[in-house]
Amino acid sequence: MGDDAAQGRGRLRQDPVLVQEWLRQNNLIYGALIAIGVFMVQPFLTAPSLDLTARICVVAFAVAIPLLAALAMVNRQEAFRRRASGSVLVTLAQVAGELAAFVGVVAGFWHILWVAGASVVVTGLVAVGVHSAGYMRLEQDQAPAPPGAEEPDE
C-alpha cells in the first residue's frame, strides 16, 4: 500500500496539467488573501488606539501581505515557465504568509466578536478537511492519462 501511495503522489507532482492548476489556485489564494488583509486592516489605520486583537490583526497582515505579494510574483514566473519552483524558501514563505493571513483574519473577527473569531478557527479547520477530502477523491479517482494524450482546452 505504501508504494502505491508514493507512486500516486509522484504522479500528481509530475502531471503538468495538475501543476498548472496548482499555480492558478495559488494565484487566486495569494490575491484574495492580500485583498482581505487590506480590507481588514483599513479601519485600524485611523483608530486612535488598538486593543490586543486589533494589534495582532495588523501585525499578522504586516507579515502576510509582503510575503503574499512576493509569492504572487514568483507564481507569475512559475506560470510563465510552466513549472513550480521547488524552492524551500518559497515553501516556507507560503506557510508563513498563509498562516499569518489566517491569524490576521481570526484576530480581526475576534476584535469584532470573540464568537466570530472562534467560528473562523473552527470552520477554517473544517474547510481544510473538506478541501483535502474533495481534492484527494477527485485525484485518486482520476484515471492516468495515456502517454501522448492532449491537454483539454480551457
C-alpha distance (Angstrom), angle and dihedral (degrees) to the residues before:
residue distance angle dihedral
M1 . . .
G2 3.81 . .
D3 3.81 92.9 .
D4 3.82 91.5 49.8
A5 3.80 91.3 50.9
A6 3.82 91.9 48.1
Q7 3.81 91.0 49.0
G8 3.81 89.9 49.3
R9 3.81 91.6 51.5
G10 3.81 90.3 47.6
R11 3.81 90.7 51.3
L12 3.81 90.6 50.4
R13 3.83 92.7 50.8
Q14 3.80 93.0 48.3
D15 3.81 98.1 45.3
P16 3.84 103.3 107.8
V17 3.81 93.1 -158.5
L18 3.81 90.2 53.2
V19 3.81 91.7 47.5
Q20 3.82 89.4 53.6
E21 3.80 90.0 50.6
W22 3.82 90.6 50.5
L23 3.80 89.1 51.9
R24 3.83 91.1 51.0
Q25 3.81 91.3 48.4
N26 3.81 92.3 47.9
N27 3.79 90.2 50.8
L28 3.81 89.9 53.2
I29 3.82 91.7 46.9
Y30 3.82 94.9 49.3
G31 3.80 94.0 47.0
A32 3.80 93.5 46.0
L33 3.81 93.4 48.5
I34 3.80 91.5 49.1
A35 3.82 90.6 50.6
I36 3.81 91.8 47.1
G37 3.81 90.1 49.4
V38 3.79 94.4 50.3
F39 3.80 90.4 46.3
M40 3.81 94.8 47.8
V41 3.82 96.0 45.1
Q42 3.82 95.6 48.1
P43 3.83 97.3 83.8
F44 3.80 90.6 52.4
L45 3.82 94.5 55.3
T46 3.80 93.3 78.9
A47 3.81 99.0 28.7
P48 3.82 112.1 122.8
S49 3.81 91.2 -138.2
L50 3.78 137.3 1.3
D51 3.77 129.6 -138.5
L52 3.81 121.0 -139.6
T53 3.81 96.7 -87.5
A54 3.82 92.2 48.4
R55 3.82 90.5 50.1
I56 3.81 90.9 49.3
C57 3.81 89.8 49.9
V58 3.81 92.7 50.2
V59 3.82 95.1 45.6
A60 3.81 92.8 45.1
F61 3.79 91.8 53.3
A62 3.82 90.7 42.7
V63 3.81 85.4 61.4
A64 3.81 96.6 38.2
I65 3.81 102.7 46.7
P66 3.84 98.3 59.1
L67 3.81 91.7 43.2
L68 3.79 92.1 48.5
A69 3.81 91.0 47.2
A70 3.82 90.5 52.2
L71 3.80 89.8 47.4
A72 3.81 90.4 50.9
M73 3.81 88.8 54.4
V74 3.82 92.0 48.1
N75 3.79 88.4 47.0
R76 3.81 90.7 56.7
Q77 3.81 90.0 53.0
E78 3.80 90.9 46.7
A79 3.80 90.0 51.4
F80 3.81 90.2 48.5
R81 3.81 91.0 51.0
R82 3.82 90.6 40.0
R83 3.79 93.6 -130.6
A84 3.79 140.0 84.1
S85 3.80 117.3 -104.7
G86 3.80 98.1 -127.0
S87 3.82 90.3 -151.7
V88 3.81 116.3 153.5
L89 3.82 89.5 -144.5
V90 3.81 90.7 54.7
T91 3.81 90.3 49.5
L92 3.82 90.9 49.8
A93 3.82 90.4 48.4
Q94 3.81 89.8 51.3
V95 3.78 91.6 53.1
A96 3.82 94.0 43.6
G97 3.82 95.4 43.7
E98 3.78 96.1 46.5
L99 3.81 93.4 42.3
A100 3.81 91.8 48.8
A101 3.81 90.1 49.5
F102 3.81 90.2 50.4
V103 3.81 90.8 50.0
G104 3.82 88.8 48.6
V105 3.80 92.4 52.0
V106 3.80 92.5 47.0
A107 3.81 92.0 47.7
G108 3.81 91.7 46.7
F109 3.79 92.5 52.6
W110 3.82 90.9 41.6
H111 3.81 87.9 54.5
I112 3.80 88.9 58.4
L113 3.80 96.5 41.5
W114 3.80 128.8 -17.3
V115 3.81 91.9 -136.0
A116 3.81 89.2 57.2
G117 3.81 91.3 52.5
A118 3.80 92.2 47.9
S119 3.81 89.1 48.0
V120 3.80 90.7 54.5
V121 3.82 89.8 52.9
V122 3.81 93.8 49.2
T123 3.80 97.0 42.0
G124 3.80 90.7 42.8
L125 3.80 89.9 57.8
V126 3.81 91.1 45.5
A127 3.82 89.8 48.8
V128 3.82 91.3 54.0
G129 3.80 88.7 52.8
V130 3.81 92.4 47.6
H131 3.81 92.0 48.8
S132 3.81 92.8 46.4
A133 3.80 94.0 48.2
G134 3.79 93.6 46.2
Y135 3.80 93.6 44.9
M136 3.79 94.4 48.0
R137 3.80 92.4 46.7
L138 3.80 91.8 51.1
E139 3.80 94.3 46.6
Q140 3.81 97.0 41.9
D141 3.81 91.6 49.3
Q142 3.82 90.6 49.0
A143 3.78 111.7 104.8
P144 3.80 111.8 -134.5
A145 3.78 112.4 -100.8
P146 3.79 114.0 -111.5
P147 3.81 115.0 -109.0
G148 3.79 111.6 -84.6
A149 3.80 94.1 19.1
E150 3.78 114.0 148.9
E151 3.79 122.4 -116.0
P152 3.81 115.8 -110.4
D153 3.79 117.0 -101.2
E154 3.81 116.8 -110.6
